[in-house]
């Protein structure tokens, strides 16, 4: 019988997540109560106002026809108002905003919309897996841009070879970063926009974690840089900051012709986001615009502090991230990322993701997701501490 699975599916590289799932099953079979700090899925529901809006919308019979693939005018207008309030960026809701079934939907399809097979796209290493997977699906060649601690996990743009820049259609970055928890400021985005203009590159910026920042830091949008809408698009999501991961709603904003290209592709693939979910998204954005303070950032800042304090007491001193729902933790010498992740799961009952799941530059790290309440995070740190003190690991 002929092989059914295509070669490209075999190259998508999701095996490590299946491997971590198997570790969790083995730990459960050993009788451990596994604290899962692996997948970055919010553990809290949306606000009562958002759930009430969704409930009301699903009871409206008018919402059960096909929605439009670009998203309702009302949702796109709410996005434009939110961007104006949050970032001071003016957007044309008709031409510069596109509704998506989660940002992963857009990230998975953008390369097909703006590049051709044989083109190059510059993507970060380490990076969120869909960045490289989308290129495989589109037949676009990746050029991996190393992000290293000694550079603050910012790219060295001048190190990109000239022949790569000549063939590259776009450069993709993500600040605040998954998995690195690194951040970038407006001065960096100023340099990036100038670089893109010089080399005729589209910049694709993934801003899914802009509302999850700590210690008074407020992550900027690349579109705040003058002229950025001529060279850049930006993905944003309601999944993390608004606890709407299961709703699958996000958006792309920025350079109009790139937005239009993805809109055209999406119009051939699907009929858009369920109208009731879009109405819940409007409620989430309006609620955010009406309040002061940053409750989601404060929540994850407390969680970060609890986890890092516990691990510090255990002898594992990890740099404190300034944003996201993740901790990017350097591991001790003598281990690989996969080895120590497996042992922490099987012996301490705490699931984390080895850094090499995000690219070769991720070796030497593990990613820890802050997706449990503070008491469970304190317990996770205590378990890891006992694991370390038993001598099951090298000295931290």
C-alpha positions as a Markdown table, in Angstrom:
| # | Residue | x | y | z |
|---|---|---|---|---|
| 1 | Unk | 0.0 | 0.0 | 0.0 |
| 2 | Unk | 1.3 | 3.5 | -0.8 |
| 3 | Unk | 2.3 | 5.7 | 2.1 |
| 4 | Unk | -0.5 | 8.1 | 2.9 |
| 5 | Unk | 1.3 | 10.7 | 5.0 |
| 6 | Unk | 3.1 | 13.3 | 2.9 |
| 7 | Unk | 6.8 | 14.0 | 3.3 |
| 8 | Unk | 6.1 | 17.5 | 4.4 |
| 9 | Unk | 3.9 | 16.3 | 7.3 |
| 10 | Unk | 6.9 | 14.2 | 8.5 |
| 11 | Unk | 9.0 | 17.3 | 8.5 |
| 12 | Unk | 6.7 | 19.4 | 10.7 |
| 13 | Unk | 8.5 | 18.5 | 13.9 |
| 14 | Unk | 5.8 | 18.1 | 16.5 |
| 15 | Unk | 7.3 | 14.9 | 17.9 |
| 16 | Unk | 8.7 | 16.5 | 21.1 |
| 17 | Unk | 5.2 | 17.5 | 22.2 |
| 18 | Unk | 4.0 | 13.9 | 21.8 |
| 19 | Unk | 7.1 | 12.8 | 23.7 |
| 20 | Unk | 6.3 | 15.1 | 26.6 |
| 21 | Unk | 2.7 | 13.8 | 26.6 |
| 22 | Unk | 4.1 | 10.3 | 26.9 |
| 23 | Unk | 6.3 | 11.4 | 29.9 |
| 24 | Unk | 3.2 | 12.8 | 31.6 |
| 25 | Unk | 1.4 | 9.5 | 31.1 |
| 26 | Unk | 4.3 | 7.5 | 32.5 |
| 27 | Unk | 4.5 | 9.9 | 35.5 |
| 28 | Unk | 0.7 | 9.4 | 36.1 |
| 29 | Unk | 1.2 | 5.6 | 35.9 |
| 30 | Unk | 3.8 | 5.9 | 38.6 |
| 31 | Unk | 1.2 | 7.5 | 40.8 |
| 32 | Unk | 2.4 | 11.1 | 40.5 |
| 33 | Unk | 0.1 | 14.0 | 40.5 |
| 34 | Unk | 1.5 | 15.8 | 37.5 |
| 35 | Unk | 1.7 | 19.6 | 37.6 |
| 36 | Unk | 1.6 | 20.5 | 33.9 |
| 37 | Unk | 3.7 | 23.6 | 33.2 |
| 38 | Unk | 4.2 | 22.6 | 29.6 |
| 39 | Unk | 1.6 | 24.0 | 27.2 |
| 40 | Unk | 0.9 | 27.7 | 27.4 |
| 41 | Unk | -2.9 | 27.5 | 27.7 |
| 42 | Unk | -4.5 | 30.0 | 30.1 |
| 43 | Unk | -5.9 | 28.2 | 33.2 |
| 44 | Unk | -8.6 | 30.9 | 33.9 |
| 45 | Unk | -11.8 | 31.6 | 32.0 |
| 46 | Unk | -12.7 | 34.9 | 30.3 |
| 47 | Unk | -14.3 | 37.6 | 32.4 |
| 48 | Unk | -18.0 | 37.3 | 33.3 |
| 49 | Unk | -18.8 | 40.1 | 30.9 |
| 50 | Unk | -17.2 | 38.2 | 28.0 |
| 51 | Unk | -18.9 | 35.0 | 28.9 |
| 52 | Unk | -22.2 | 36.8 | 29.2 |
| 53 | Unk | -21.7 | 38.4 | 25.7 |
| 54 | Unk | -20.9 | 35.0 | 24.3 |
| 55 | Unk | -24.0 | 33.4 | 25.9 |
| 56 | Unk | -26.3 | 36.1 | 24.6 |
| 57 | Unk | -24.8 | 35.9 | 21.1 |
| 58 | Unk | -25.1 | 32.1 | 20.8 |
| 59 | Unk | -28.8 | 32.4 | 21.6 |
| 60 | Unk | -29.4 | 34.8 | 18.7 |
| 61 | Unk | -30.6 | 32.8 | 15.7 |
| 62 | Unk | -29.2 | 35.4 | 13.3 |
| 63 | Unk | -25.6 | 34.4 | 14.2 |
| 64 | Unk | -25.8 | 30.9 | 12.7 |
| 65 | Unk | -25.2 | 31.8 | 9.0 |
| 66 | Unk | -21.8 | 31.9 | 7.4 |
| 67 | Unk | -19.7 | 34.7 | 8.8 |
| 68 | Unk | -17.5 | 36.7 | 6.4 |
| 69 | Unk | -13.9 | 35.5 | 6.1 |
| 70 | Unk | -12.5 | 38.9 | 6.9 |
| 71 | Unk | -14.5 | 39.3 | 10.1 |
| 72 | Unk | -17.4 | 41.5 | 10.9 |
| 73 | Unk | -17.1 | 45.3 | 10.5 |
| 74 | Unk | -18.0 | 45.6 | 14.2 |
| 75 | Unk | -15.1 | 43.4 | 15.4 |
| 76 | Unk | -12.6 | 45.0 | 13.1 |
| 77 | Unk | -13.7 | 48.5 | 14.2 |
| 78 | Unk | -13.3 | 47.4 | 17.9 |
| 79 | Unk | -9.7 | 46.2 | 17.0 |
| 80 | Unk | -8.9 | 49.6 | 15.5 |
| 81 | Unk | -10.3 | 51.4 | 18.5 |
| 82 | Unk | -8.3 | 49.2 | 20.9 |
| 83 | Unk | -5.0 | 49.7 | 18.9 |
| 84 | Unk | -5.6 | 53.5 | 19.0 |
| 85 | Unk | -6.0 | 53.4 | 22.8 |
| 86 | Unk | -3.4 | 50.9 | 23.6 |
| 87 | Unk | -0.6 | 51.9 | 21.2 |
| 88 | Unk | -1.6 | 55.2 | 19.7 |
| 89 | Unk | -1.8 | 53.5 | 16.3 |
| 90 | Unk | -4.5 | 54.5 | 13.8 |
| 91 | Unk | -5.8 | 51.7 | 11.7 |
| 92 | Unk | -8.2 | 51.6 | 8.8 |
| 93 | Unk | -10.6 | 48.8 | 9.8 |
| 94 | Unk | -11.5 | 48.1 | 6.2 |
| 95 | Unk | -8.0 | 47.6 | 4.8 |
| 96 | Unk | -5.6 | 47.2 | 7.6 |
| 97 | Unk | -7.4 | 44.8 | 9.9 |
| 98 | Unk | -8.2 | 41.1 | 9.3 |
| 99 | Unk | -10.0 | 38.7 | 11.7 |
| 100 | Unk | -8.4 | 35.3 | 12.2 |
| 101 | Unk | -9.3 | 31.9 | 13.9 |
| 102 | Unk | -6.5 | 32.5 | 16.4 |
| 103 | Unk | -3.1 | 33.9 | 15.5 |
| 104 | Unk | -1.8 | 30.4 | 14.7 |
| 105 | Unk | -4.3 | 30.4 | 11.8 |
| 106 | Unk | -2.8 | 33.5 | 10.3 |
| 107 | Unk | 0.8 | 32.5 | 11.1 |
| 108 | Unk | 0.3 | 29.1 | 9.4 |
| 109 | Unk | -1.1 | 30.7 | 6.2 |
| 110 | Unk | 0.8 | 34.0 | 5.8 |
| 111 | Unk | 3.8 | 32.5 | 4.0 |
| 112 | Unk | 1.4 | 31.0 | 1.3 |
| 113 | Unk | -0.1 | 34.4 | 0.8 |
| 114 | Unk | 3.0 | 36.6 | 0.5 |
| 115 | Unk | 5.8 | 34.3 | -0.7 |
| 116 | Unk | 6.3 | 31.6 | -3.4 |
| 117 | Unk | 8.2 | 28.3 | -3.3 |
| 118 | Unk | 11.9 | 28.9 | -3.4 |
| 119 | Unk | 11.6 | 32.3 | -1.7 |
| 120 | Unk | 13.4 | 32.8 | 1.6 |
| 121 | Unk | 11.8 | 33.8 | 4.9 |
| 122 | Unk | 13.9 | 34.8 | 7.9 |
| 123 | Unk | 12.6 | 33.2 | 11.1 |
| 124 | Unk | 14.0 | 33.2 | 14.7 |
| 125 | Unk | 15.8 | 30.3 | 16.4 |
| 126 | Unk | 14.5 | 29.6 | 19.0 |
| 127 | Unk | 11.0 | 30.3 | 17.8 |
| 128 | Unk | 7.4 | 29.2 | 18.1 |
| 129 | Unk | 7.1 | 26.0 | 16.0 |
| 130 | Unk | 4.4 | 27.3 | 13.6 |
| 131 | Unk | 6.9 | 29.9 | 12.3 |
| 132 | Unk | 9.0 | 27.2 | 10.6 |
| 133 | Unk | 6.1 | 24.8 | 10.0 |
| 134 | Unk | 4.3 | 27.4 | 7.9 |
| 135 | Unk | 7.3 | 27.7 | 5.6 |
| 136 | Unk | 7.4 | 23.9 | 5.1 |
| 137 | Unk | 3.8 | 24.0 | 4.1 |
| 138 | Unk | 4.3 | 26.9 | 1.7 |
| 139 | Unk | 7.6 | 25.5 | 0.2 |
| 140 | Unk | 9.4 | 28.6 | 1.4 |
| 141 | Unk | 13.1 | 28.2 | 2.5 |
| 142 | Unk | 13.8 | 29.2 | 6.1 |
| 143 | Unk | 16.9 | 31.2 | 7.1 |
| 144 | Unk | 17.3 | 30.7 | 10.8 |
| 145 | Unk | 18.2 | 33.8 | 12.8 |
| 146 | Unk | 19.9 | 32.9 | 16.0 |
| 147 | Unk | 18.7 | 34.6 | 19.2 |
| 148 | Unk | 21.2 | 34.3 | 22.0 |
| 149 | Unk | 21.4 | 35.5 | 25.6 |
| 150 | Unk | 24.5 | 37.5 | 25.1 |
| 151 | Unk | 22.6 | 39.8 | 22.7 |
| 152 | Unk | 19.5 | 40.0 | 25.0 |
| 153 | Unk | 17.8 | 37.5 | 22.6 |
| 154 | Unk | 17.6 | 40.2 | 20.0 |
| 155 | Unk | 18.7 | 39.4 | 16.4 |
| 156 | Unk | 22.0 | 40.7 | 14.9 |
| 157 | Unk | 20.5 | 42.0 | 11.8 |
| 158 | Unk | 23.8 | 43.0 | 10.2 |
| 159 | Unk | 24.9 | 39.4 | 10.4 |
| 160 | Unk | 22.2 | 38.2 | 7.9 |
| 161 | Unk | 24.1 | 37.4 | 4.6 |
| 162 | Unk | 23.5 | 39.7 | 1.7 |
| 163 | Unk | 22.4 | 36.8 | -0.6 |
| 164 | Unk | 19.8 | 35.8 | 1.9 |
| 165 | Unk | 18.5 | 39.4 | 2.1 |
| 166 | Unk | 18.3 | 39.6 | -1.7 |
| 167 | Unk | 15.9 | 36.6 | -1.8 |
| 168 | Unk | 14.0 | 37.0 | 1.4 |
| 169 | Unk | 10.4 | 38.0 | 1.3 |
| 170 | Unk | 9.8 | 38.6 | 5.0 |
| 171 | Unk | 11.4 | 38.5 | 8.4 |
| 172 | Unk | 9.4 | 37.2 | 11.3 |
| 173 | Unk | 10.0 | 38.2 | 15.0 |
| 174 | Unk | 8.1 | 37.9 | 18.3 |
| 175 | Unk | 8.5 | 40.3 | 21.2 |
| 176 | Unk | 7.6 | 39.7 | 23.9 |
| 177 | Unk | 8.8 | 36.3 | 22.9 |
| 178 | Unk | 7.6 | 32.7 | 23.1 |
| 179 | Unk | 9.6 | 30.8 | 24.2 |
| 180 | Unk | 12.3 | 33.3 | 25.2 |
| 181 | Unk | 10.3 | 35.8 | 27.3 |
| 182 | Unk | 12.6 | 38.4 | 25.8 |
| 183 | Unk | 11.3 | 41.9 | 25.1 |
| 184 | Unk | 12.1 | 44.7 | 22.6 |
| 185 | Unk | 11.8 | 48.4 | 22.9 |
| 186 | Unk | 10.8 | 51.1 | 20.3 |
| 187 | Unk | 14.5 | 51.9 | 19.6 |
| 188 | Unk | 14.9 | 48.3 | 18.3 |
| 189 | Unk | 11.8 | 48.5 | 16.2 |
| 190 | Unk | 13.0 | 51.8 | 14.8 |
| 191 | Unk | 16.2 | 50.0 | 13.6 |
| 192 | Unk | 14.1 | 47.0 | 12.4 |
| 193 | Unk | 11.8 | 49.2 | 10.3 |
| 194 | Unk | 14.8 | 51.1 | 8.7 |
| 195 | Unk | 16.5 | 47.7 | 8.0 |
| 196 | Unk | 13.3 | 46.4 | 6.3 |
| 197 | Unk | 13.0 | 49.5 | 4.2 |
| 198 | Unk | 16.6 | 49.3 | 3.1 |
| 199 | Unk | 16.3 | 45.6 | 2.1 |
| 200 | Unk | 12.7 | 45.7 | 0.8 |
| 201 | Unk | 11.5 | 43.2 | 3.4 |
| 202 | Unk | 8.1 | 42.7 | 4.9 |
| 203 | Unk | 8.4 | 42.5 | 8.7 |
| 204 | Unk | 6.0 | 40.1 | 10.4 |
| 205 | Unk | 5.7 | 40.7 | 14.1 |
| 206 | Unk | 3.8 | 38.4 | 16.5 |
| 207 | Unk | 2.6 | 40.5 | 19.5 |
| 208 | Unk | 0.4 | 37.9 | 21.2 |
| 209 | Unk | 1.9 | 38.6 | 24.7 |
| 210 | Unk | 1.8 | 42.4 | 24.7 |
| 211 | Unk | -0.6 | 42.5 | 27.8 |
| 212 | Unk | 1.5 | 40.1 | 29.9 |
| 213 | Unk | 4.3 | 42.3 | 31.1 |
| 214 | Unk | 5.9 | 42.9 | 34.5 |
| 215 | Unk | 7.7 | 45.4 | 36.6 |
| 216 | Unk | 6.0 | 48.4 | 34.9 |
| 217 | Unk | 7.1 | 47.5 | 31.4 |
| 218 | Unk | 4.6 | 48.1 | 28.6 |
| 219 | Unk | 5.5 | 46.3 | 25.4 |
| 220 | Unk | 5.2 | 48.5 | 22.3 |
| 221 | Unk | 3.8 | 47.7 | 18.9 |
| 222 | Unk | 6.2 | 47.8 | 15.9 |
| 223 | Unk | 3.5 | 49.9 | 14.3 |
| 224 | Unk | 4.2 | 52.8 | 16.7 |
| 225 | Unk | 7.4 | 53.4 | 14.7 |
| 226 | Unk | 6.8 | 56.1 | 12.0 |
| 227 | Unk | 6.4 | 54.5 | 8.6 |
| 228 | Unk | 6.1 | 51.0 | 10.0 |
| 229 | Unk | 2.7 | 50.4 | 8.2 |
| 230 | Unk | 4.6 | 50.6 | 4.9 |
| 231 | Unk | 6.8 | 47.6 | 5.8 |
| 232 | Unk | 5.2 | 45.6 | 8.7 |
| 233 | Unk | 2.2 | 43.6 | 9.8 |
| 234 | Unk | 1.4 | 42.5 | 13.3 |
| 235 | Unk | -0.5 | 39.5 | 14.7 |
| 236 | Unk | -2.4 | 39.8 | 17.9 |
| 237 | Unk | -4.6 | 37.4 | 19.8 |
| 238 | Unk | -7.3 | 37.3 | 22.4 |
| 239 | Unk | -6.2 | 33.8 | 23.5 |
| 240 | Unk | -3.7 | 34.7 | 26.2 |
| 241 | Unk | -4.4 | 38.1 | 27.5 |
| 242 | Unk | -8.2 | 37.7 | 27.5 |
| 243 | Unk | -8.3 | 34.0 | 28.4 |
| 244 | Unk | -10.1 | 33.1 | 25.2 |
| 245 | Unk | -7.8 | 30.4 | 23.8 |
| 246 | Unk | -10.6 | 28.0 | 23.0 |
| 247 | Unk | -12.6 | 30.7 | 21.2 |
| 248 | Unk | -10.0 | 30.9 | 18.4 |
| 249 | Unk | -10.1 | 34.6 | 17.6 |
| 250 | Unk | -7.2 | 36.9 | 16.7 |
| 251 | Unk | -6.3 | 39.5 | 14.1 |
| 252 | Unk | -3.7 | 40.8 | 11.7 |
| 253 | Unk | -3.1 | 44.5 | 11.3 |
| 254 | Unk | -0.7 | 46.8 | 9.4 |
| 255 | Unk | 0.5 | 46.9 | 5.8 |
| 256 | Unk | -2.6 | 46.9 | 3.6 |
| 257 | Unk | -1.4 | 44.8 | 0.7 |
| 258 | Unk | -0.1 | 42.1 | 3.0 |
| 259 | Unk | -3.4 | 42.1 | 4.9 |
| 260 | Unk | -5.2 | 41.9 | 1.6 |
| 261 | Unk | -3.1 | 38.9 | 0.4 |
| 262 | Unk | -3.9 | 36.9 | 3.5 |
| 263 | Unk | -7.6 | 38.0 | 3.3 |
| 264 | Unk | -7.8 | 36.6 | -0.3 |
| 265 | Unk | -6.2 | 33.3 | 0.7 |
| 266 | Unk | -8.5 | 32.9 | 3.7 |
| 267 | Unk | -11.5 | 33.6 | 1.5 |
| 268 | Unk | -10.6 | 30.5 | -0.4 |
| 269 | Unk | -10.2 | 28.4 | 2.8 |
| 270 | Unk | -12.9 | 29.2 | 5.3 |
| 271 | Unk | -15.8 | 31.4 | 6.1 |
| 272 | Unk | -14.4 | 33.1 | 9.2 |
| 273 | Unk | -14.9 | 33.2 | 12.9 |
| 274 | Unk | -18.3 | 32.4 | 14.4 |
| 275 | Unk | -20.2 | 35.6 | 14.8 |
| 276 | Unk | -21.0 | 34.9 | 18.5 |
| 277 | Unk | -17.3 | 34.6 | 19.2 |
| 278 | Unk | -16.6 | 37.9 | 17.4 |
| 279 | Unk | -19.2 | 39.6 | 19.7 |
| 280 | Unk | -17.5 | 38.1 | 22.7 |
| 281 | Unk | -14.2 | 39.5 | 21.3 |
| 282 | Unk | -15.7 | 42.9 | 21.0 |
| 283 | Unk | -16.8 | 42.7 | 24.7 |
| 284 | Unk | -13.3 | 41.7 | 25.7 |
| 285 | Unk | -11.7 | 44.7 | 23.9 |
| 286 | Unk | -14.3 | 47.2 | 25.1 |
| 287 | Unk | -13.9 | 45.9 | 28.7 |
| 288 | Unk | -10.2 | 46.4 | 28.4 |
| 289 | Unk | -10.5 | 49.9 | 27.1 |
| 290 | Unk | -12.8 | 50.9 | 29.9 |
| 291 | Unk | -10.6 | 49.8 | 32.8 |
| 292 | Unk | -7.4 | 51.1 | 34.3 |
| 293 | Unk | -4.6 | 48.8 | 35.4 |
| 294 | Unk | -3.4 | 45.5 | 33.9 |
| 295 | Unk | -4.9 | 42.6 | 35.8 |
| 296 | Unk | -3.6 | 39.9 | 33.5 |
| 297 | Unk | 0.0 | 41.2 | 33.8 |
| 298 | Unk | -0.3 | 41.5 | 37.5 |
| 299 | Unk | -1.5 | 37.9 | 37.7 |
| 300 | Unk | 1.4 | 36.5 | 35.8 |
| 301 | Unk | 3.9 | 38.7 | 37.6 |
| 302 | Unk | 2.8 | 37.2 | 40.9 |
| 303 | Unk | 3.1 | 33.7 | 39.5 |
| 304 | Unk | 6.5 | 34.5 | 38.1 |
| 305 | Unk | 7.7 | 35.7 | 41.5 |
| 306 | Unk | 6.4 | 32.7 | 43.4 |
| 307 | Unk | 7.9 | 30.2 | 41.0 |
| 308 | Unk | 11.3 | 31.9 | 40.7 |
| 309 | Unk | 11.5 | 32.4 | 44.5 |
| 310 | Unk | 10.9 | 28.7 | 45.1 |
| 311 | Unk | 13.4 | 27.6 | 42.5 |
| 312 | Unk | 16.0 | 30.1 | 43.9 |
| 313 | Unk | 15.5 | 28.5 | 47.3 |
| 314 | Unk | 16.1 | 25.1 | 45.6 |
| 315 | Unk | 19.4 | 26.4 | 44.2 |
| 316 | Unk | 18.2 | 27.1 | 40.7 |
| 317 | Unk | 18.6 | 30.8 | 40.1 |
| 318 | Unk | 16.8 | 31.8 | 36.9 |
| 319 | Unk | 16.8 | 35.3 | 35.3 |
| 320 | Unk | 13.4 | 36.9 | 35.8 |
| 321 | Unk | 11.5 | 37.5 | 32.6 |
| 322 | Unk | 9.9 | 40.9 | 32.0 |
| 323 | Unk | 6.9 | 39.5 | 30.0 |
| 324 | Unk | 4.9 | 36.6 | 28.7 |
| 325 | Unk | 3.4 | 33.5 | 30.6 |
| 326 | Unk | 6.8 | 31.7 | 30.3 |
| 327 | Unk | 10.1 | 31.3 | 32.1 |
| 328 | Unk | 13.1 | 30.5 | 29.8 |
| 329 | Unk | 15.4 | 28.7 | 32.2 |
| 330 | Unk | 19.0 | 27.9 | 31.5 |
| 331 | Unk | 19.9 | 24.3 | 32.6 |
| 332 | Unk | 23.0 | 23.1 | 34.4 |
| 333 | Unk | 26.0 | 21.6 | 32.5 |
| 334 | Unk | 25.9 | 17.9 | 32.2 |
| 335 | Unk | 22.4 | 17.7 | 30.9 |
| 336 | Unk | 20.6 | 18.1 | 27.6 |
| 337 | Unk | 17.3 | 20.0 | 27.6 |
| 338 | Unk | 15.4 | 16.8 | 26.8 |
| 339 | Unk | 17.2 | 14.7 | 29.5 |
| 340 | Unk | 16.5 | 17.1 | 32.3 |
| 341 | Unk | 12.9 | 17.7 | 31.2 |
| 342 | Unk | 12.2 | 14.0 | 31.2 |
| 343 | Unk | 13.7 | 13.5 | 34.6 |
| 344 | Unk | 11.8 | 16.5 | 36.2 |
| 345 | Unk | 8.6 | 15.0 | 34.8 |
| 346 | Unk | 9.2 | 11.4 | 35.8 |
| 347 | Unk | 10.7 | 12.0 | 39.2 |
| 348 | Unk | 9.2 | 15.3 | 40.3 |
| 349 | Unk | 5.9 | 15.1 | 38.5 |
| 350 | Unk | 6.4 | 18.5 | 36.8 |
| 351 | Unk | 6.0 | 18.8 | 33.1 |
| 352 | Unk | 8.1 | 21.4 | 31.2 |
| 353 | Unk | 9.1 | 21.7 | 27.6 |
| 354 | Unk | 12.8 | 21.2 | 26.5 |
| 355 | Unk | 14.2 | 24.2 | 24.8 |
| 356 | Unk | 15.3 | 22.2 | 21.7 |
| 357 | Unk | 11.6 | 21.9 | 20.8 |
| 358 | Unk | 11.9 | 25.5 | 19.6 |
| 359 | Unk | 15.0 | 25.1 | 17.5 |
| 360 | Unk | 18.7 | 24.2 | 17.9 |
| 361 | Unk | 19.5 | 27.4 | 19.7 |
| 362 | Unk | 17.1 | 26.3 | 22.4 |
| 363 | Unk | 19.4 | 23.6 | 23.6 |
| 364 | Unk | 20.5 | 24.3 | 27.1 |
| 365 | Unk | 17.1 | 25.7 | 28.3 |
| 366 | Unk | 13.7 | 24.6 | 29.3 |
| 367 | Unk | 10.5 | 26.5 | 29.0 |
| 368 | Unk | 8.2 | 26.6 | 32.0 |
| 369 | Unk | 4.6 | 27.9 | 31.6 |
| 370 | Unk | 3.0 | 29.9 | 34.4 |
| 371 | Unk | -0.3 | 28.3 | 33.9 |
| 372 | Unk | -1.2 | 27.1 | 37.4 |
| 373 | Unk | -2.3 | 29.0 | 40.5 |
| 374 | Unk | 0.4 | 30.3 | 42.9 |
| 375 | Unk | 0.1 | 27.4 | 45.3 |
| 376 | Unk | 0.6 | 24.8 | 42.6 |
| 377 | Unk | 3.6 | 26.8 | 41.3 |
| 378 | Unk | 5.1 | 26.8 | 44.8 |
| 379 | Unk | 4.5 | 23.1 | 45.0 |
| 380 | Unk | 6.2 | 22.6 | 41.6 |
| 381 | Unk | 9.2 | 24.5 | 42.7 |
| 382 | Unk | 9.4 | 22.5 | 46.0 |
| 383 | Unk | 9.2 | 19.2 | 44.1 |
| 384 | Unk | 12.0 | 20.3 | 41.7 |
| 385 | Unk | 14.0 | 21.3 | 44.8 |
| 386 | Unk | 13.6 | 17.9 | 46.3 |
| 387 | Unk | 14.6 | 16.4 | 43.0 |
| 388 | Unk | 17.8 | 18.5 | 43.0 |
| 389 | Unk | 18.7 | 17.8 | 46.6 |
| 390 | Unk | 18.4 | 14.0 | 46.0 |
| 391 | Unk | 21.4 | 14.3 | 43.8 |
| 392 | Unk | 19.4 | 13.3 | 40.7 |
| 393 | Unk | 20.8 | 16.3 | 38.8 |
| 394 | Unk | 24.1 | 18.0 | 38.5 |
| 395 | Unk | 24.8 | 20.9 | 40.9 |
| 396 | Unk | 22.8 | 24.0 | 40.1 |
